[in-house]
Amino acid sequence: MNFIKNNFANALTLGNLFSGCVGAIHLLNGNYKIAALCIIISLVLDFFDGFVARALKANSNLGVQLDSLADMVSFGLVPGLVMYKMLEPHGNELLGFNLPFQIKYLGLFVTLFSCLRLAIFNLDEEQKYYFKGLNTPSNTILIFGIYYVVKEVLEADFKLNPIHLLVLTALSSWLLVSPIKMISLKFKSKLLKDNWSKVVLLGGSILILLIFRTTGIPLVIVYYILVSLLFQKEF
């Protein structure tokens, strides 16, 4: 019984990893709807593994390491592959020049900086009630949300400007390791005055999704970044 109690959260973490692996495979095969479902499953499992570990008092160093390794696939490799897929149609052409390499590989910089962010997070003892830089799940939602809108709302063969995509790659990579403090949904207290940023974030996010539905998913992350910038003094 103790074995199940001590490892139930770890099993959820491994489920996150499995879902991320399946999502990456389907993404490469062009099955973006199944990939989206896998990302959602990984997000849910990533939230509940920590919640379950705290509830069962089964926190461990093993769980911490497993969590980062699972996130590296689900929220590190996957968004890098999304950028890879969006840049793929452009081959090696950029601004009329033929480069000696396919520009799609530059999208994997998101994966590299996700790895760096996760390593920094593991060593940083300050990030208990806030994040320093954009967390990897939010970054994945932002990038995949844009990809999903392109596939679902626009024409299937629609190609985003490669310069815009490379700027998005650079901005995403920087946000992951930036010193900007971002809102965490961990509450310091039950007092409303201590949690105004979270109330504004949740209320605005719900409103955005009600108005724009699935196309509002990447907008929610943009809104999250803006609200975090607005409430910097609260951290």
HELIX and SHEET records of a PDB file:
HELIX    1   1 ASN A    2  LEU A   28  1                                  27    
HELIX    2   2 TYR A   32  ALA A   55  1                                  24    
HELIX    3   3 ASN A   61  MET A   72  1                                  12    
HELIX    4   4 VAL A   73  LEU A   77  3                                   5    
HELIX    5   5 VAL A   78  LEU A   87  1                                  10    
HELIX    6   6 GLU A   88  HIS A   90  5                                   3    
HELIX    7   7 ILE A  103  LEU A  108  5                                   6    
HELIX    8   8 PHE A  109  LEU A  123  1                                  15    
HELIX    9   9 THR A  136  GLU A  152  1                                  17    
HELIX   10  10 PRO A  162  VAL A  177  1                                  16    
HELIX   11  11 LEU A  192  ASP A  194  5                                   3    
HELIX   12  12 TRP A  196  PHE A  212  1                                  17    
HELIX   13  13 ARG A  213  GLY A  216  5                                   4    
HELIX   14  14 ILE A  217  LEU A  230  1                                  14    
HELIX   15  15 GLN A  232  GLU A  234  5                                   3    
SHEET    1   A 2 GLU A  93  LEU A  94  0                                        
SHEET    2   A 2 PHE A  97  ASN A  98 -1                                        
SHEET    1   B 2 TYR A 130  LYS A 132  0                                        
SHEET    2   B 2 LYS A 181  ILE A 183 -1                                        
END                                                                             
